[in-house]
Amino acid sequence: AADYDDGVLTIKIPVAEQAKPRKISIGRSQKRHQIAS
C-alpha cells in the first residue's frame, strides 16, 4: 500500500515477520516519481 500526503510518500510493504513502513520525502516540484524495490 502507498499513500501520498503533503509531499511525503508512505509505503507499507507487508513482510512475513513484521510490516515495515517507509517514508520517502519527495519534492513537490518533481513531475516523475520512480520507486525501485
RODO-49993 format. One record per residue (C-alpha): residue number from 1; residue in one letter; chain; z, y negated, x. Coordinates in Angstrom, 1 decimal. Example, Ala and Ser with C-alpha at 12.3 -4.5 7.8 and 13.67 -1.06 7.14 Angstrom:
BEGIN
1 A A 7.8 4.5 12.3
2 S A 7.1 1.1 13.7
***
This chain:
BEGIN
1 A A 0.0 0.0 0.0
2 A A -0.7 -3.5 1.2
3 D A 0.5 -6.9 -0.1
4 Y A -0.8 -10.3 1.0
5 D A 1.5 -13.2 0.3
6 D A 1.6 -16.7 1.8
7 G A -0.3 -15.8 4.9
8 V A 1.7 -12.6 5.6
9 L A 0.2 -9.2 5.2
10 T A 2.7 -6.4 4.5
11 I A 1.5 -2.9 4.9
12 K A 3.6 0.1 3.9
13 I A 2.5 3.4 5.3
14 P A 4.3 6.4 4.0
15 V A 5.4 8.8 6.8
16 A A 6.8 12.3 6.4
17 E A 10.1 11.3 7.9
18 Q A 10.5 7.7 6.8
19 A A 8.5 4.8 5.3
20 K A 7.9 2.2 8.0
21 P A 7.0 -1.2 6.6
22 R A 5.0 -3.5 8.9
23 K A 4.5 -7.2 8.6
24 I A 1.5 -8.9 10.2
25 S A 1.1 -12.7 10.3
26 I A -2.4 -13.8 9.6
27 G A -3.8 -17.3 10.0
28 R A -4.8 -18.7 6.6
29 S A -8.0 -20.1 8.1
30 Q A -9.4 -16.7 9.0
31 K A -12.1 -15.5 6.8
32 R A -12.3 -12.0 8.2
33 H A -9.3 -9.6 8.3
34 Q A -9.7 -6.4 10.2
35 I A -7.0 -3.7 10.2
36 A A -7.1 -0.8 12.6
37 S A -4.7 2.1 12.1
***
